Structure formats: C-alpha cells, structure tokens
Amino acid sequence: MKRLALAVILLLVLPAAALAEVKGQEVEYRSSDKRMKGYLAFDPAIAGKRPGILVVHEWWGLNEYTRKRARMLAELGYTALALDMYGEGKQVAHPDDAGKLSAEVRKNMPVAKARFTAALELLAKHQSVDSKKIAAIGYCFGGGIVLEMARSGVDLAGVVSFHGSLGTASPARPGAVKAKVLVLNGAADPLVTPEQIEKFKKEMAAARADLKFVSYHGAKHAFTNPDADVIGEKFNMPVAFNAEADKKSWEEMRVFFGRILKTN
C-alpha cells in the first residue's frame, strides 16, 4: 500500500520530462541500390506530431556519438534520425579510412543528396513527425553535408553545422537556399581558415540566405566531441573537446530550432 501511495505521489510531483523515456531503434532504408542503416530516437510519451531532425555523422560514420546526439534531440521533444551517408552503417576508426570514405561522398554530391533525401523521406513518414517541420544538423563532415543540402535547395526549415567544412564546388545560387542556416564554428579551428569563412559569408549573402554564424573563442575542430582529445593525441590531429563551446553551441541550436520550428 505504501509503495502504491509513493507511486501516486511521484506521478503528481515529478514533471513529465522526468518520467519520459526516449526510445532508440536501428532502422534500415534504401538509397538507390544500397542498404542504409540509421538510428531513430523519439519519446513515445509525447502526444501528437512533432518536428523531425536529421543528424549527419562525422567522417567516422554513424557511430555511438551520433546516436547520442539523436537521443539528446529526442529528449528535447523532437524525433531524430541519425542517417547513414556511407551505406551499410559503415564505421571506421582511422583517419585515413575516414578521409577516403568522406571524400568519395563529397566528390559525388548527386549520390550524397540521394542518400540524404532517402533519410529525409523516411523521417517524414514516421508517425510521430510533422512532415512540414524538418531540419538537419551535422558534425564536421556532416556539418559540411547539411550546408551542401541547403545550397542545393533541399526543402528544410533549417540546418545547423557544428564545426563543419565551409567550402563547396557548387556555390548556392541566389534564392536557392530555402533553409535557415546556423553555423557553429571553432575560432581556433585550423581546418577552417578566416579566408574560407569570409568566402562562405559572401556566398550566403549573395544567395540571400538567412545565416547566423557563431565562432567560439579558443575552440578547435571537433569541439563538441568528448573523444576529440584522445583522437587528437593518437593521430596527431588538430582536434580537441571544449566543454564550454559544446554547451553554448547546443543551446544556440536549441534556441534556433525553437524559433524556426515554433517550439521551446
């Protein structure tokens, strides 16, 4: 009897968020003739439809870090799909392999767009998703991919690039960018030069894109990934985790989505 009374009290006192439990599941879909393996996260306790967010992985592939970010978005009340840009859910652990995989995708943007669009269509059809409210985020390689999707005119409410590459072989045409764009950059990232930043801003201005660009003082490449310090030391790479920039950039994203997707 005491246990029942305690359970009733907890239901009355604890906020709904404390009782909610995010559901994460592996999903499969196809792009052309290739099998893709993604990860879907949402909170089944939330009633009705909600915005959907696509999450594009770093050049390592769809790993646990990307899945974690999908779950974090689900905790904010979104349905998130961490998509697969390589096919078969391929993951690698060495930068040489990652470089080859990511370069293969970057040099064939029609294929990249088809893979992104296949995931977009899967997310839009999920029973929990408001198909008119879909955005995308990406990390490093993934940040560059979501910017490319915005340039090409993919119909998204917005895109957020976390320490992503800014260069492109196909600059946005005037009026082509439908998505609002948020770029979260490390000011101390040697892989993104001041010249690249200036060129990107001019490109977005010429395209009449809605852009907000934020740089975090002292933050290097991959500043959101807690594993970046170990990776940087192991492979002598200019990457490092920055807890403050990680927290601030996530909050910047949260506010951005609250505005463009009309959520809080």
C-alpha positions in Angstrom: 0.0 0.0 0.0 2.9 2.4 0.9 4.5 1.6 -2.5 1.3 2.5 -4.3 0.9 5.7 -2.4 4.5 6.6 -3.2 4.0 5.9 -6.9 0.9 8.2 -7.0 2.9 11.0 -5.2 5.7 10.7 -7.8 3.3 10.9 -10.7 1.8 14.1 -9.2 5.0 15.7 -8.2 7.6 14.8 -10.9 7.5 16.7 -14.2 6.6 14.7 -17.3 10.1 15.0 -18.6 11.5 13.2 -15.6 9.2 10.2 -16.3 9.7 10.2 -20.1 11.9 7.6 -21.7 13.4 8.1 -25.1 13.1 5.2 -27.4 16.1 4.5 -29.8 16.0 1.9 -32.5 18.0 0.8 -35.5 16.3 1.4 -38.9 17.1 0.3 -42.4 16.2 2.0 -45.6 17.5 2.1 -49.2 19.1 4.7 -51.4 19.2 3.6 -55.0 20.6 0.0 -54.7 22.4 0.5 -51.4 21.2 -0.5 -48.0 21.4 2.3 -45.4 21.4 1.8 -41.7 20.2 4.6 -39.5 19.2 5.2 -35.9 15.8 6.7 -34.9 15.2 8.3 -31.5 11.9 9.7 -30.1 9.9 10.0 -26.9 6.7 7.8 -27.3 5.2 9.6 -24.3 4.8 12.8 -26.2 1.3 13.1 -27.7 0.8 14.1 -31.3 3.3 15.0 -34.0 6.5 17.0 -33.5 9.3 18.3 -35.7 11.9 15.9 -37.0 15.6 16.4 -37.1 18.1 14.7 -39.3 21.6 14.1 -37.8 24.6 13.7 -40.1 27.6 11.9 -38.7 31.3 12.9 -38.6 33.6 11.3 -41.1 34.0 8.2 -38.9 30.5 7.1 -39.9 27.3 6.5 -37.9 28.8 5.7 -34.5 27.7 5.9 -30.9 28.5 9.7 -30.7 26.0 10.4 -33.4 23.4 8.1 -31.8 23.9 10.0 -28.5 23.1 13.3 -30.3 19.9 11.8 -31.7 18.8 10.8 -28.2 19.6 14.2 -26.9 17.4 15.8 -29.6 14.6 13.3 -28.6 14.9 14.5 -25.0 14.2 18.0 -26.3 11.0 16.7 -27.8 12.0 16.1 -31.4 12.1 12.9 -33.4 15.6 12.5 -34.6 17.1 10.3 -37.3 20.8 9.7 -37.4 21.3 8.9 -41.0 23.9 6.9 -42.9 26.0 8.6 -45.6 28.2 5.6 -46.3 25.8 2.7 -46.6 25.5 -0.5 -44.6 26.1 1.6 -41.4 29.8 1.6 -42.2 32.1 2.9 -39.4 35.9 3.4 -39.4 38.4 4.2 -36.7 41.4 5.5 -38.6 41.5 9.0 -40.2 43.0 7.6 -43.5 39.9 5.4 -43.9 37.6 8.2 -42.8 39.2 10.5 -45.3 38.7 8.1 -48.2 35.0 7.5 -47.3 34.1 11.1 -46.8 36.0 12.2 -50.0 34.1 9.7 -52.0 30.8 11.1 -50.8 31.9 14.8 -51.2 33.0 14.3 -54.8 29.7 12.8 -55.9 27.1 15.2 -54.5 24.2 13.8 -56.5 24.7 10.5 -54.7 25.1 12.3 -51.4 21.9 14.2 -51.9 20.0 11.0 -52.8 21.2 9.4 -49.6 20.2 12.4 -47.6 16.8 12.6 -49.3 16.1 8.9 -48.7 16.6 9.5 -44.9 14.5 12.7 -45.1 11.6 10.8 -46.7 11.9 8.0 -44.0 11.8 10.6 -41.2 8.9 12.5 -42.7 6.8 9.3 -42.9 7.3 8.4 -39.2 4.0 8.6 -37.2 5.4 11.0 -34.7 6.7 13.6 -37.2 5.2 16.7 -38.5 6.5 16.4 -42.1 6.2 20.2 -42.6 8.7 20.8 -39.8 12.0 19.1 -40.5 15.5 20.4 -40.0 19.0 18.9 -40.0 22.3 19.1 -38.0 25.7 17.8 -38.8 29.1 17.4 -37.2 32.4 18.0 -39.0 31.9 16.1 -42.3 28.2 16.1 -41.5 28.2 19.8 -41.0 29.6 20.3 -44.5 26.9 17.9 -45.8 24.0 19.8 -44.3 25.4 23.0 -45.8 25.6 21.3 -49.2 22.0 20.2 -48.8 20.9 23.8 -48.0 22.9 25.1 -51.0 21.2 22.6 -53.3 17.7 23.7 -52.2 16.6 20.8 -50.1 13.3 21.7 -48.5 14.3 22.0 -44.8 13.2 24.5 -42.2 16.8 24.9 -41.2 20.3 23.4 -40.9 22.9 23.6 -38.2 26.6 22.9 -38.9 28.8 22.1 -35.8 32.5 22.6 -36.7 31.7 21.7 -40.3 33.6 22.4 -43.5 32.5 25.5 -45.4 34.0 25.0 -48.9 32.0 23.8 -51.9 32.4 23.1 -55.6 28.8 24.3 -56.2 28.1 27.7 -54.5 24.5 28.5 -53.7 22.6 30.4 -56.4 20.5 33.5 -55.5 17.3 32.4 -53.9 18.1 28.7 -53.9 18.6 28.3 -50.1 15.3 27.5 -48.5 16.6 26.5 -45.1 17.7 29.0 -42.5 21.4 28.4 -41.7 23.2 28.3 -38.4 27.0 27.7 -38.4 28.7 27.0 -35.1 32.4 27.3 -35.6 35.6 26.9 -33.5 37.5 30.2 -33.7 40.8 28.2 -33.2 40.0 25.6 -35.8 43.0 25.5 -38.2 40.9 23.5 -40.7 38.5 26.4 -41.2 40.5 29.4 -42.2 39.5 33.1 -42.0 39.6 33.2 -45.8 37.1 30.3 -46.0 34.8 32.0 -43.5 34.8 35.2 -45.4 34.2 33.5 -48.7 31.3 31.5 -47.2 29.6 34.5 -45.7 29.8 36.3 -49.1 28.4 33.3 -50.8 25.4 33.2 -48.4 24.9 36.9 -48.7 24.9 36.6 -52.5 22.4 33.8 -52.3 20.2 35.8 -49.9 20.3 33.1 -47.4 19.2 33.6 -43.8 22.5 33.0 -42.0 23.8 33.2 -38.4 27.5 32.5 -37.9 28.9 31.9 -34.4 32.5 31.4 -33.6 33.6 30.2 -30.1 36.9 31.6 -28.8 39.6 29.0 -28.2 37.6 26.1 -29.7 39.3 23.8 -32.1 37.9 21.4 -34.6 35.5 18.7 -33.2 34.9 20.8 -30.1 31.6 19.1 -29.3 33.1 15.5 -29.2 34.4 14.4 -25.8 36.6 11.8 -27.6 38.4 14.5 -29.6 41.3 14.9 -27.1 42.1 11.2 -27.3 41.7 11.1 -31.1 43.9 14.2 -31.5 46.7 12.7 -29.4 46.5 9.3 -31.0 46.6 10.6 -34.6 48.3 13.9 -34.2 45.2 15.8 -35.4 44.3 19.4 -34.5 41.1 18.4 -32.7 40.1 19.0 -29.1 37.0 18.9 -26.9 35.8 22.2 -25.5 33.1 21.8 -22.8 32.1 25.4 -22.8 31.8 25.7 -26.6 29.9 22.3 -26.6 27.3 23.6 -24.1 26.9 27.0 -25.7 26.6 25.6 -29.3 23.9 23.1 -28.2 22.0 25.9 -26.5 22.4 28.1 -29.7 20.9 25.2 -31.7 18.1 24.7 -29.2 17.0 28.4 -29.4 17.4 28.3 -33.2 15.1 25.3 -33.5 12.6 26.8 -31.0 12.4 29.9 -33.3 12.2 28.3 -36.7 10.1 25.3 -35.7 8.0 27.2 -33.3 8.9 25.1 -30.3 10.5 25.8 -26.9 
